[in-house]
Amino acid sequence: MADYTHKNLSEVEDSAPKHGFEEIQETRFARGDLDAEQTGLAHIKVKPGRRMPFAHKHDEAEEIYVVIAGSGRVKLDDEIVDVVELDAIRVSPRVARCFEAGPDGLSVLAVGAHHENDGEILRDWWTD
């Protein structure tokens, strides 16, 4: 393996369509494309006024989310926090999290240590 990998995130496969979420968001998991062994990276773009279709949490992986464009809200367990461009949010493993985009959409980078089979999906978690 080379000492570095260079990849434009727009060239990473959008996994949202294969799961039926293309009307809500784009999700690009770049770990494999970057040949990363220990670090996970995802680029998530939630469409204007939409909410991610499920939340998730981990047993071991701490994650940091950085808003790179737009605004919206993130629900962290029972708390809802407004987020804007360049906000960074560190989330402990067992905290459930889900994003909702504002009127201009929301683009977020998620970074964390990779732990195999560590995620739990929580469907119908954020309801009004």
C-alpha positions as CSV (number, residue, x, y, z in Angstrom):
1,M,0.0,0.0,0.0
2,A,1.2,3.5,-0.8
3,D,2.0,5.9,2.0
4,Y,-1.0,8.0,1.0
5,T,-4.2,7.9,-1.0
6,H,-5.8,10.8,-2.8
7,K,-9.5,10.6,-3.7
8,N,-12.2,13.2,-4.4
9,L,-15.2,12.3,-2.3
10,S,-17.6,13.0,-5.2
11,E,-16.0,9.9,-6.9
12,V,-16.9,7.6,-4.0
13,E,-20.1,5.5,-4.6
14,D,-23.2,7.0,-3.2
15,S,-24.8,4.2,-1.1
16,A,-28.1,5.9,-0.5
17,P,-29.8,4.7,-3.8
18,K,-29.1,1.0,-3.2
19,H,-31.0,1.4,0.1
20,G,-33.9,3.5,-1.3
21,F,-32.8,6.8,0.3
22,E,-31.9,8.8,-2.8
23,E,-34.8,11.2,-2.2
24,I,-33.5,12.1,1.2
25,Q,-29.7,12.1,1.1
26,E,-26.4,11.1,-0.4
27,T,-24.0,8.9,1.7
28,R,-20.5,8.2,0.6
29,F,-18.4,5.9,2.8
30,A,-14.8,6.5,1.8
31,R,-12.7,4.2,4.0
32,G,-12.2,1.5,1.3
33,D,-11.6,4.1,-1.4
34,L,-9.0,5.7,0.7
35,D,-7.4,2.3,1.6
36,A,-7.8,3.3,5.3
37,E,-7.4,0.5,7.7
38,Q,-8.2,2.2,11.0
39,T,-10.2,5.3,10.2
40,G,-13.7,5.7,8.9
41,L,-14.8,8.7,6.8
42,A,-18.3,9.4,5.4
43,H,-19.7,12.3,3.5
44,I,-23.4,12.8,4.1
45,K,-25.5,15.3,2.2
46,V,-29.1,15.6,3.5
47,K,-31.4,17.3,1.0
48,P,-33.2,20.5,2.0
49,G,-35.9,20.1,4.6
50,R,-35.3,16.3,4.9
51,R,-34.3,14.2,7.9
52,M,-32.1,11.1,7.7
53,P,-34.4,8.0,7.6
54,F,-32.8,6.4,10.7
55,A,-30.5,7.1,13.6
56,H,-27.5,5.0,14.6
57,K,-25.1,4.4,17.5
58,H,-22.0,2.4,18.3
59,D,-20.7,0.2,21.0
60,E,-17.1,1.4,20.7
61,A,-16.6,4.0,18.0
62,E,-16.5,7.7,19.0
63,E,-17.3,9.9,16.0
64,I,-16.8,13.5,15.0
65,Y,-19.1,15.2,12.6
66,V,-18.1,18.5,10.9
67,V,-20.7,20.5,9.0
68,I,-19.1,21.6,5.8
69,A,-22.1,23.3,4.2
70,G,-25.6,24.3,5.0
71,S,-27.4,24.1,8.3
72,G,-29.9,22.0,10.2
73,R,-30.3,20.1,13.4
74,V,-28.8,16.9,15.0
75,K,-30.7,14.8,17.6
76,L,-28.3,13.3,20.2
77,D,-30.3,10.9,22.4
78,D,-33.0,13.2,23.7
79,E,-31.4,16.6,22.9
80,I,-31.8,18.5,19.6
81,V,-29.0,20.9,18.7
82,D,-28.9,23.4,15.8
83,V,-25.9,23.2,13.6
84,V,-24.3,25.5,11.0
85,E,-21.3,25.5,8.7
86,L,-18.0,24.5,10.5
87,D,-19.7,23.3,13.7
88,A,-17.9,20.1,14.9
89,I,-19.8,17.6,17.1
90,R,-18.1,14.8,19.0
91,V,-20.4,12.0,19.8
92,S,-19.7,9.2,22.3
93,P,-20.3,5.6,21.1
94,R,-23.5,4.8,22.8
95,V,-25.3,8.1,21.9
96,A,-27.9,7.8,19.2
97,R,-27.6,10.4,16.5
98,C,-29.5,11.6,13.4
99,F,-29.3,14.7,11.2
100,E,-32.0,16.9,9.7
101,A,-31.3,19.5,7.0
102,G,-32.4,23.1,7.0
103,P,-33.7,24.9,3.9
104,D,-30.3,24.9,2.1
105,G,-29.5,21.3,2.8
106,L,-26.8,19.9,5.1
107,S,-23.4,18.5,4.2
108,V,-21.5,16.7,6.9
109,L,-18.2,14.8,7.2
110,A,-18.2,12.0,9.7
111,V,-14.8,10.7,11.0
112,G,-13.9,8.0,13.5
113,A,-11.9,4.9,14.3
114,H,-13.2,1.9,12.3
115,H,-14.6,-0.9,14.4
116,E,-15.9,-3.9,12.5
117,N,-19.7,-4.7,13.1
118,D,-20.0,-1.9,15.6
119,G,-23.1,0.0,14.4
120,E,-26.7,-0.3,15.4
121,I,-29.5,1.2,13.2
122,L,-32.5,2.7,14.9
123,R,-35.4,3.0,12.6
124,D,-38.3,5.4,13.3
125,W,-36.2,7.0,16.1
126,W,-36.7,10.7,15.5
127,T,-40.4,11.4,15.2
128,D,-42.2,14.6,15.8
